[in-house]
Amino acid sequence: MKTIKYTGGLVGIVLALAFVSCDDIKEKDRLIDQGIVEVKSERCVLLEDYTGVRCVNCPNAAAEIKLLQAAYGSNLIVVGIYPQNPSGLTRPYDGSPDLRTEVAQTYATEFQIPQYPMGMINRKGDPSTFQAWGGKIQDVFDDTASDCVNLSATARLSGTNMEVGITGNFKKDYDVNGDIGIVAMVVEDDIKAEQLMPETMGGGTNPDYIHNHVLRAVISEDIWGDGILDAFPTEGTSFDKQYTAVLDESWQTQNLALVALVVNLSTREVLQAAYAHLSK
């Protein structure tokens, strides 16, 4: 059982600013303390950050993520989503690595991501601007009735492959209709790629900007989840899934990790998430 204290760094923005995602936001408008909330939970919450290297406000969202991670620690799992967006906000600068993936665009289309930065919390509800992420994460922890899955994952390097093991069980009856599936993602940290910066962070572009938790691939057979259990699993129902993924030679293995999700295949909601750094 873990105790978490969140001091609400960038989450109290007024509603009028919620629609200016790729515009610069003044620091005095961003930093509004929401007080301290204590949470006791073994649950992990997924934050999917839809972002782009040519989005001027995306570094502000990244700064908020760091505050949220400092508060929630390992209970918060983040995946950076770089779609192949026709607006060009995710198009790489010359000489920088391309962080975009086709699967990221599929997710963005499905969830109707209107602009960047935007985020999804456990793939539940509508996408939101980063100012709302802290409150939505807190809502998940407050909803103790939906905390129903134990999950663990391992990721091991075997030659040029990633060997993945995902196991878990339902710790209470799950009475929401929808079969249960597993999504397995490969993410990479510490990628240097040029990024457009807001004026509060110096403006211009930063060629040495570091991007973390970047979605590189989905290694489950179905990007929305491989079915593991029929609908309405009962307390004690267990599951086990194994994957082998061939790693791209451009990825730095020391910076790779697995993100595993248990999802409701009908609603898309994430019921539990797990993170495992790639080990040798």
JOTAZI-V281167 format. One record per residue. N is the residue number from 0. SS is DSSP state (A for helix, B for strand, O for the rest). PSI is psi as a letter, one per 30 degrees, with the letter a starting at -180 (NA if undefined). Layout:
<<N	SS	PSI> <N	SS	PSI>>
//
This chain:
<<0	O	k> <1	B	k> <2	B	k> <3	B	k> <4	B	k> <5	B	k> <6	O	g> <7	O	i> <8	O	d> <9	O	h> <10	O	f> <11	O	g> <12	O	k> <13	O	l> <14	A	e> <15	A	f> <16	A	f> <17	A	f> <18	A	g> <19	O	h> <20	O	e> <21	O	g> <22	O	l> <23	O	k> <24	O	k> <25	O	k> <26	A	e> <27	A	f> <28	A	f> <29	A	e> <30	O	j> <31	O	j> <32	O	k> <33	O	g> <34	O	a> <35	O	k> <36	B	k> <37	B	k> <38	B	k> <39	B	j> <40	B	k> <41	O	g> <42	O	k> <43	O	k> <44	B	k> <45	B	k> <46	B	j> <47	B	j> <48	B	j> <49	B	j> <50	O	l> <51	O	l> <52	O	f> <53	O	g> <54	O	j> <55	O	f> <56	O	f> <57	A	e> <58	A	f> <59	A	e> <60	A	e> <61	A	e> <62	A	e> <63	A	e> <64	A	e> <65	A	e> <66	A	e> <67	A	e> <68	A	e> <69	A	e> <70	A	e> <71	A	f> <72	A	b> <73	A	f> <74	A	f> <75	B	k> <76	B	k> <77	B	k> <78	B	k> <79	B	k> <80	B	j> <81	O	j> <82	O	l> <83	O	i> <84	O	k> <85	O	f> <86	O	f> <87	O	f> <88	O	f> <89	O	f> <90	O	k> <91	O	l> <92	O	l> <93	O	k> <94	O	f> <95	O	l> <96	O	l> <97	O	j> <98	O	f> <99	O	l> <100	O	l> <101	A	e> <102	A	e> <103	A	e> <104	A	e> <105	A	e> <106	A	e> <107	A	e> <108	A	e> <109	A	e> <110	O	g> <111	O	h> <112	O	j> <113	O	f> <114	O	l> <115	O	k> <116	O	k> <117	B	l> <118	B	l> <119	B	k> <120	B	j> <121	O	g> <122	O	h> <123	O	k> <124	O	a> <125	O	l> <126	O	l> <127	B	l> <128	O	l> <129	A	f> <130	A	f> <131	A	f> <132	A	e> <133	A	e> <134	A	e> <135	A	e> <136	A	e> <137	A	e> <138	A	e> <139	A	e> <140	A	e> <141	A	f> <142	O	i> <143	A	f> <144	A	f> <145	A	g> <146	O	j> <147	O	f> <148	B	k> <149	B	k> <150	B	k> <151	B	l> <152	B	k> <153	B	l> <154	B	k> <155	B	k> <156	B	k> <157	B	j> <158	O	b> <159	O	g> <160	B	l> <161	B	k> <162	B	k> <163	B	k> <164	B	k> <165	B	k> <166	B	l> <167	B	a> <168	B	l> <169	B	k> <170	O	f> <171	O	l> <172	O	k> <173	O	j> <174	O	g> <175	O	k> <176	O	k> <177	O	k> <178	O	l> <179	B	k> <180	B	l> <181	B	k> <182	B	k> <183	B	k> <184	B	k> <185	B	k> <186	B	l> <187	B	k> <188	O	l> <189	O	h> <190	B	k> <191	B	j> <192	O	k> <193	O	k> <194	B	k> <195	B	k> <196	O	k> <197	O	l> <198	A	e> <199	A	f> <200	A	g> <201	O	f> <202	O	a> <203	O	a> <204	B	l> <205	B	j> <206	O	f> <207	O	g> <208	O	k> <209	B	k> <210	B	k> <211	O	l> <212	O	h> <213	B	k> <214	B	k> <215	B	e> <216	B	l> <217	B	k> <218	O	f> <219	O	l> <220	O	e> <221	O	k> <222	O	f> <223	O	f> <224	O	k> <225	B	k> <226	B	k> <227	B	f> <228	B	k> <229	O	l> <230	O	l> <231	O	h> <232	O	k> <233	O	l> <234	O	k> <235	O	f> <236	O	k> <237	B	l> <238	B	l> <239	B	k> <240	B	k> <241	B	k> <242	B	l> <243	B	k> <244	B	k> <245	B	k> <246	O	k> <247	O	k> <248	O	f> <249	O	f> <250	O	k> <251	O	j> <252	A	e> <253	A	f> <254	A	g> <255	B	l> <256	B	l> <257	B	k> <258	B	j> <259	B	k> <260	B	k> <261	B	k> <262	B	l> <263	B	j> <264	O	f> <265	O	e> <266	O	f> <267	O	f> <268	O	k> <269	B	k> <270	B	e> <271	B	l> <272	B	l> <273	B	l> <274	B	k> <275	B	j> <276	B	k> <277	O	k> <278	B	l> <279	O	NA>>
//
